[in-house]
Each structure stands twice: as structure tokens, then as C-alpha cells.
Amino acid sequence: MTQLAVVLLAIAIAIALVVVVAILAAAAAAVLARPDGAGYPSALTRAGAAFAATLMLAAALTTLFAS
């Protein structure tokens, strides 16, 4: 396995891990919104915001450590 293949595999695994963590954060936000009295549309909105915020945080940390 060449060095380029190893780097690309590591990047793919890191991206997959970030997406899984973002999905888990979104699911947790949606589940926690329901007992709070939020309807399904509001819970999905909160889940979407949590998903986007998690991806944005990962992008910011990547930018910070890449430079």
C-alpha cells in the first residue's frame, strides 16, 4: 500500500467518523426535544441545527489544525 493510499484511507475514515458523530448529535437533539414539548417539525429543526453545528465545528477544527 502506497503512502498516498494510506493518507486517503485515513481521510475517508476521519470523514466517516465525523459524519457518524454528527448524526448521533442530531439524533440526541431530536430525542431530547420531544420531552421538552416540541412537535416533530421543531424537533427535526433542532436536529438539523445540531447536525450542521457539529459539521461546522469539525470543519473549523480541521482548518485550525491544518494551518
C-alpha positions in Angstrom: 0.0 0.0 0.0 1.5 3.3 -1.0 1.7 6.3 1.2 -1.0 8.2 -0.8 -3.4 5.3 -0.3 -2.8 5.3 3.4 -3.4 9.1 3.6 -6.6 8.8 1.5 -7.9 5.9 3.7 -7.2 7.9 6.9 -9.1 10.9 5.5 -12.0 8.7 4.5 -12.2 7.2 7.9 -12.0 10.6 9.6 -14.8 11.9 7.4 -16.9 8.9 8.2 -16.3 9.3 11.9 -17.3 13.0 11.8 -20.5 12.2 9.9 -21.4 9.4 12.4 -20.8 11.8 15.3 -22.9 14.5 13.6 -25.8 12.0 13.1 -25.6 10.9 16.7 -25.7 14.5 17.9 -28.7 15.2 15.7 -30.5 12.2 16.9 -29.8 13.1 20.5 -31.1 16.7 19.9 -34.3 15.3 18.3 -34.9 12.8 21.1 -34.2 15.4 23.8 -36.5 18.0 22.1 -39.6 15.7 22.2 -39.9 15.5 26.1 -39.4 19.3 26.1 -42.8 19.6 24.4 -41.5 20.3 20.9 -43.5 19.0 18.0 -42.0 16.8 15.3 -41.2 19.7 12.9 -39.5 21.6 15.7 -37.5 18.5 16.8 -36.3 18.0 13.3 -35.3 21.6 13.0 -33.3 21.2 16.2 -31.8 18.0 14.9 -30.8 19.7 11.7 -29.2 22.6 13.6 -27.2 20.2 15.7 -26.1 18.2 12.7 -24.9 21.4 10.9 -23.2 22.7 14.0 -21.3 19.5 14.5 -20.1 19.5 10.9 -19.2 23.2 11.2 -17.2 22.5 14.4 -15.3 19.7 12.7 -14.5 21.9 9.7 -13.3 24.7 12.0 -11.1 22.3 13.9 -9.7 20.9 10.7 -8.9 24.4 9.5 -7.3 25.3 12.8 -5.0 22.2 12.9 -4.2 22.1 9.2 -2.7 25.6 9.1 
